[in-house]
Amino acid sequence: MVNKIFRSMFIFLICSCVMASNAFAAESVTALHAKNSQFMTYRIGKGDILRVLVWKEPDLSIESAIVRLDGKITLPLIDDVQAEGLSTMELKYIIESTLGKFVEAPLVTVILLEPASQKYYILGEIEKVGEYPITKKMTVMQAFTVAGGFTEWAAKKEIILFRIVDGKEKITRINYKDIIKGKDFKYNVTIQADDIIIVP
């Protein structure tokens, strides 16, 4: 009888340990996915300027690498590396993997110096027509403010936003007056890279 009790207690302890271990593993995986999702919030684009540092290997490091029109950067020893479309962490692992053929256990850091690919454009009856960098999350209304506001001839009810979505051009018509009157906030959209805003 005593042996059966001890056996039951032993099995219970083993099961508890296994369940706790699985729960810890699940939490670890969830935390890892959450961490990776943070790294993937920004995708490198053409024109971005990167710094690539290889620990204890100054000859393999580069202070300023511009992502070319073909989406690649050139690094010492390994030549061209695809950068466009990757996060800085993904590029780091690719460089480490490639350098690993020549250097023992390379430790690479990729730093985004200038997100030059993140720009939008405002044309037409606006005070400061031109190209603007996206340095933070901003809306169409904020973009108008950055560009100095409208000229006196602006047709504020007929503003057009051109955007490329999945390789296709999407046109959104914006009524500025409805937005400021609180009638239609859904068109106060967040600006994305390569957006073109036209104020007729």
Helices and strands as residue ranges (DSSP letters): H 2-39, E 49-54, G 58-60, E 62-66, E 72-75, E 79-82, H 88-99, E 108-114, E 119-124, E 130-133, H 140-146, E 159-165, E 168-174, H 176-180, G 185-187, E 196-199
